[in-house]
Amino acid sequence: MFPHIEIIHSKESPIRNPVIVKVESNGLRLHFDGSDQSLRLIEVLDWSLSTRVAYKGTELAKDGVLTFKQIYSKVFGPTYPGWFDRDSSRYILSYPGVAFSFVVPESISEDSIVKYLSGATPNNSRDLRGACLSMAIFKGHSWQVAQSQIFKPRPLLLGKSILGNGENGSFDNEPEVAPNSLSESSASQIMIDHLQIRHTSGDCLVIFSHHPHGIKDFDIKLNSTDMQSAIMTLGPPSERIFKQDSRLSIHNPDISFDEDDIVGTTGTNNRRRVLSELSSRANTDLFFNYFELGFDLCFDTSLPNPTVKKIIIHGNVPSSLSFQVYNRCRWLLFPPSNRNGNSSQGSPLPPVSSETPFTEFYNQFVPEGTNTPPMSMMLNRTIESPGSSVELVGEDDINHSAADEDDWGATQLYGCPRCIFEVLKNGAVSSLTIF
């Protein structure tokens, strides 16, 4: 149906600016808000192509041409006046939710525009006399009012905040769980507004904009929320996968080995034991991938009752390698009260949002007096390697990678206490990992 699609976005700020999808073969142009990636505007640019547009059973531009006279006399009626846009030399005829534009020659005075458009009859689809040049579909009473507000960021839903519930940011009441398990069809109806994360505890509050059981929120507590609670509230995941790559498990603070076990020139049996232990522990990490919800849950299946040990939130940022794999999930991250990480001192800092570039908030997650970002490592997801879909690039490879004109798929990982930020070259946060 759509043989060719072109995606246009801001290279410098893909989240704060609209994303445009052009479907030239169908004569359509779709405009999405950058922050929540919701469809805000539909434009029909070519009536002669395969797109069929109808209103109350009446097909518009059946012969590939839609005229001012047809709109006024057969479709909507002369109930709303239009206006002339001098900058573009176009006459805009607007109704609630839909607007039509017409080209007006410079020789036509403003008082004669309606008369000219009503009497002009195009001979073919290339003749613009009285023909509708384009149609806009939007939410609002009129295009004149709506055009300045179409891409206004949607505010997050107000609900109980993860702040103000004790120093560790957890809730005193029991988390709300669905009374019955969700089927796949019911789970597909779940819509998440955003996630609230408490940095000091790692707890994550899921705020629903719609849930089949009427649940407003779901509190995910690290090392506490079990697999059954997650499935009953969020439904079955889109995919379940065991982690197969154990190379980064050595950085797990819960695993302690002597240095000689790892780098010693002797003790081959010890090194084998370490590698075997790391591999066995890595294979106990079961990931629930929720593509439609925009996040993953990692469970520690070495426990009798597996609990959540890690949450990965995806931004679906244009130009990132994972774009269009997950839906975008918005989040609010509440930093510690001061940069020394002590939540019992100082006043609460404002939350960081998923729309904020990393360069504008990293100083809230580094020690007091530090004005530089935390140390990072380059991550290249485009290079395939056995048993893993990612490659960590060392210092010897950074200059070579920077010299490449196409660095698509390369991101920077910034590690902070309890969280890891995956950041694109433009500063947008592609993913946030809470552990």
Secondary structure, DSSP 8 states (H G I E B T S, - for coil): --S--EEE--SS-TTTS-EEEEEGGGTEEEEE-TTT--EEEEEE--TTSS--EEETTEEETTTS--BHHHIIIIIS-S-S--EEETTTTEEEEEETTEEEEEE--TTS-GGGHHHHHHH---SSTT--TTBEEEEEE-SSS-HHHHTTTTT----------SSSS-TT---SS-----SS---HHHHTT-EEEEEEEETTT--EEEEEEE-TT---EEEE-TTTSBHHHHHHHH-S-SEEEE----GGGGG-TT----HHHHH-SS-HHHHHHHHHHHHHHHTTEEEEEETTTTEEEEEETTSSS-BEEEEEEE---TTSTTTTTS----EEEE--SSTTS-TTSS-----EETTS-GGGTGGGGS-TT--S---EEEEE-SS-BTTBS-EEE-HHHHHHHHH-S--TTEEEEEEETTEEEEE-TTS-EEEEEE-
